[in-house]
Amino acid sequence: MTATLEKSPPVAEPPGPAEAPAPPRRRLIIRIWRGGADDPRWARPALFGLLAVTAVLYLVNLTASGWANAFYSAAAQAGSVSWKAFFFGSSDAGNAITVDKTPGSLWFMALSARLFGVNSFAILLPQAFMGIASVGVLYSTVKRVATPMAGLLAGLALAVTPVAALMFRFNNPDAMMVLCLVLGAWAMTQAIATGRTKWLLWCGAFIGFAFLAKMMQAFLVVPGFGLAYLVAGPPRLRRRIGQLVGALVAMIVAGGWWVAVVMLWAAADRPYIGGSQTNSVLDLLFGYNGFGRLTGDEVGSVGWTDQASPTKLIDSEMGGQIAWLLPAALVALIAGLVITARRKRTDPVRASLIIWGGWLLVTGITFSAMQGIIHPYYTVALAPAIAALVGIGAHQLWKHRDSPLAIGTMAGTVVVSAVWAKILLARTSDFLPWLGTTVLVVGFVAAAAVLVAGLLPGRRARILTPIAAVLAAAVLLAGPTAYTVDTISTGHTGALPSAGPSSAGGFGGGARPGGTFGGAGNLPSGQFSPGGQGTTSTGTTATARGFGGGGGMGGLLGASTPSATMISTLKANSSNYTWAAAVVGSNNAAGYQLATGLPVMAVGGFNGTDPAPTLAQFQALAKAGKIHYFIAGTISGGGSSSTSGQDASLIAAWVESHYTATTVGSVTIYDLTPGSAS
């Protein structure tokens, strides 16, 4: 008999302690660092690196520009001490007159000044943050339809565009407008992906917010955005149309509420609407800042006219600001549309090309057709569209590199970009004279590397691909990066800042072909000094570029620089008056206001031509003891050297004939204290 041995069942190991979940804050940090589930591990760290580089570009040496555009800095100072001035965008805390734009961008500057004090850093900081945010949002938008690498290329291209580096470090309203429009493109991309109405409403709202920064220029993206959703939106056509109508309503509400409030506000209880001739925000909207920019018929403008030209964006004035990647962007747009032509209607890549391509084409054609006031820095509005198209186009072409046509297009684009960079760099022959030739040589090497990498199979291609990509990116970005580094290393002041080194054409980057300023014709280098001292039409001084002011009286485009004696004079007994002084022209007033921190009335607005105040109104204010001094002087740089507008001229003549002149330093002032009239 054999014994049967039964096998004992295995004894289970006692369970160990469960792994504790990471704390919520750590989980959030990990999620932020790793990014989306589909992103490669390097994507999010690379994005943070891009944002860090952008922060360095836009924040380092930020205060070198001083007050930058003193016209807007003075309005920010006024808004920091008066909520009424804050809401209307008044030039002074006494609320005599507003700036000639909607006040959206001023709100951020005024709030920053309330937090950090009225100083250069506080006023310029919001624009720098807007620039960093624009790069991040652009990356996210491009990545959604392409890859993280395409998003990085687009974000870097925007960051190093010279005019973007200029305007994201300056206090003109363009920075806020660009950020809002990029957010609008992001929301539209989301809407096309999901078909949800809320994203269309957000898109409309963001465009409306852009309007609050720079009025009707913000609407130039609307055709491209609307066409993209009409073509590619997931719902049926009738619903797509209804959703777009809703987006239009959201845009009107987001931008129009301020216009409605101003129209309903009693004119006697608000500041005069600067830039208009009728104290009407609609006059400003549709006239001076609207259709007058297209036709050149701008009542009250400074006399700057231009000619429609198909080459305006690449001429010696604007080319170095924005046009470095323009050929590559146009090639990317055409190639991308060809590649995606047979895809389904809702293809997100084609829709994105329509968004950014429509933005670029409509805005670019409008700028080229403008016969009214246009300045080189306006071209910052093109920078996000150009950068996005380059990123998306590069991804699409490389994705189809098995096609000889695609790989040939990529190589050809690199060569064209290198040649174009050489042409642009030749306009500033004294600036890094070796760079143009270097870019050209590297361009041909990069094109060859792109061709070989696209044709080689397997492991060899994987080795050569990153080398080709780095060389191609270097060719595309070397020129604008050099201009951007030059831009951030130099301060910029006045109303007409210009990025990069001065070109052979003069006038802050180039001569304006056929343009005139106050009937003066083209302005040769060194013969135009609206600031009064030392500032030439090349846009350079010893410390700053742009049209800045010298000592004493300012001018049309540059602020005044009062002496210590004048500052003490204006501050004496200032609490007894609404305005410490009145002077013709906003930039003249801005210099005194920023130096003293006191309200200074800008008679006639920006260029002295606005009928505000009238002679009768000024006489009443003087009689009531509201204005302490009248500062004599003229506005230079507007085609004449006299007081500009009829009302301003009458006021100056009346003061001169009724009050005694006193000289403070080199400036003539009149004490308007009641009882002091002769």
Secondary structure, 3 states (H helix, E strand, C coil): CCCCCCCCCCCCCCCCCCCCCCCHHHHHHHHHHHCCCCCCCCHHHHHHHHHHHHHHHHHCCHHHHCCCCHHHHHHHHHHHHCHHHHHHCECCCCCCEECCCCCHHHHHHHHHHHHHCCCHHHHHHHHHHHHHHHHHHHHHHHHHHCCHHHHHHHHHHHHCCHHHHHHCCCCCCHHHHHHHHHHHHHHHHHHHHHCCHHHHHHHHHHHHHHHHHHHHHHHHHHHHHHHHHHHHCCCCHHHHHHHHHHHHHHHHHHHHHHHHHHHHCCHHHCCECCCCCCCCHHHHHHHHHHHHHHHCCCCCCCCEECCCCCCHHHCCCCHHHHHHHHHHHHHHHHHHHHHCCCCCCCCHHHHHHHHHHHHHHHHHHHHHHCCCCCCHHHHHHHHHHHHHHHHHHHHHHHHCCCCHHHHHHHHHHHHHHHHHHHHHHHCCCCCCCCHHHHHHHHHHHHHHHHHHHHHCCHHHHHHHHHHHHHHHHHHHHHHHHHHHHHHHCCEECCCCCCCCCCCCCCCCCCCCCCCEECCCCCCCCCCCCCCCCCCCCCCECCCEECCCCCCECCCCCCCCECCHHHHHHHHCCHHHCCEEEEEECHHHHHHHHHHHCCCEEEECCCCCCCCCCCHHHHHHHHHCCCEEEEECCCCCCCCCCCCCCHHHHHHHHHHHHHCCEEEECCEEEEECCCCCCC
